[in-house]
Amino acid sequence: MEKCARLLMTAAVVVLSLAASATPIGADKVHDLLPKYGLPAGLLPDAVKSYSLSDDGTFEIQLSSSSCYVHFPSNLVYLDSTIKGDLSYGRISNLSGIQAKKLFLWVTVTAIVAHPDQNSVEFQVGFLSQSLPDSEFQSIPRCKSSVACRGAPNLLSDS
């Protein structure tokens, strides 16, 4: 469940970064935007190329690479080149484009919810969820272009 939660946190960061504007905006602004929506800046990797946010909260994030793997302390997360969802304060819903590795399976993160009173971020995978400490998402993670079949952190290659 911890891996799912981290994946959800990554999704939340991606969604929040898209909320900044209805027109495409550079990646340097997206990590500043997430905290304004009650989400940690480290939910999204360093490979954000651009993002857009509609008035209704619908967002889209474009990554600079076609494949992006991020290793958090206890989760391996895969981000598609395009991430979409609905952004509101403290929550990303209808999320697509983010998967977390749980045991031997990749599960799709469908929502991310911040719980500031508990200092945690909840990642939802369908009807299942996992909460992780928000401190794990304070720094912006590096995007890796590939991962070995085992998914071990030391086997990730730089993008």
N, C-alpha and C positions, 0 to 999 in steps of 0.2 A: 504494500500500500504506500510505502514511503516514496517509491519511484513514481507512482501515479501522482502523488501530491506535488512532487517536484516538477513533473511534467505539466501539471495544471498551473503551477506558478509561472513556468516559462510561457505558457499560453496567455496568462493574465498580462504579463509584461508586453507581449506582442499586441494584444488587443488594446491596451492602454496607449501604446505608442501610436496606434492608428487614430485615436480619438482626438488628436491635436488639431486636425484640419480636414476639410472636405476635399482639398486639393493635395496632390503628392507633396510631401515635405521631406527634407533630408533626414538621415538617420541620426545626426547629432542631436536633434531635438527630442526624439522619441523617448530616450532614457530620462530626460527631465520631465516629460509629461506624465509618466506612470505615477509618480508620487502625488501629483495633483489630483489623481483619481483614486487615491488611497491604496495604490499597489506599489510593491517594491520595484526599483529600477532594474534589478537583476533578473527579472522574469524573461527578458529578451536578450539574445546574444549580441555580440559586437558586429554582426553581419547584416544589420538592417540597412537596406538601400533607400527605401522610401515608405511612406504610409499615407493613408487618407482616412478621413472620418466624416461621415454624413451627419446632418442635423439630427437624425433619428437614432444615432449611436452606432450605426453599422460602420465597420472599419475593414480595411484591407492593408496588410503589411507585405512588402516585397523584400526578400532577402537578396543579398548580392551573389549568393551561390545557389546552385541547383539542389545541393544536399547539405544539410547542416546537422551535426551531432554535437550535443552539449553534455558534458559529464558534470553532474552535480554530486555532492558528497555521497549520496546513496542511490542516485538514479541516473540512467542514461536516457536522454531525450532526443528525439528526431523532430526537426522542423522542416516542413515543406518549403519550397521557394515562395509560396503564397500562403499567408495565414489570414483567415477571415473570422468575424464574429460580431457580437453586439456588446458595446461598452456602456457601462453605467458606473456610478461611483462605487468602488470597492468590489466590482463584479464584472466578469467577462462571461457571456453566455453564447449559446449557438456557435461554439468554437469549432473550427476545422483547421487542419494543417499542423497539428501537434500530436505526437505520440510518445508514450513513455514505455520503456522496457520493464516488464514485470515478470520475473523468473525467466522463462523462455519465450514469452509472448510480448508483442507490441500492442498496447492498448491505446485507443484514441481518447484524448482529453477533450471533454465536451464543455466544461465550465471551470472557472477559477474564481474563488471568493476569498476576499481578505477579511480577517477577523482581528482587527487591531487591539481589541480588548483582551485577546488571548495571545497576542504576538505571533499569529500563525496565518498561514495561507492554506486554504482547502482546495484540493484538486479533485474534480469530479470526473468519473469515467462511467457514464450511464447512471445506474442507481448506486454505484459504489463511490466512496470518496476516501481521501487521505489528507490529513493536515500535517503540514511541516512548519518548522519555526521560520518566521519571516527573516531572521538573521541570515539564513542560507541564500537569500536572494538580494543582498545589499550590494554586492559587487557584480559588475557586468561580465558574464562568462564569455569565453572564446568559442567561436564556432569552428568545428573540425569538419573536414570534407568527407571523411570516411571513418569506419570503425571496423575492427577485426571481428570475426564471427563470434568470439567470446564476449565482446563488448567491454573488455577490461580497460580502465582509464589509461593505462600506460601504452595501450595499443592504438589509441586514437592518433590519427595523423593530422598535422596542421593543414588548414585550408589554403 
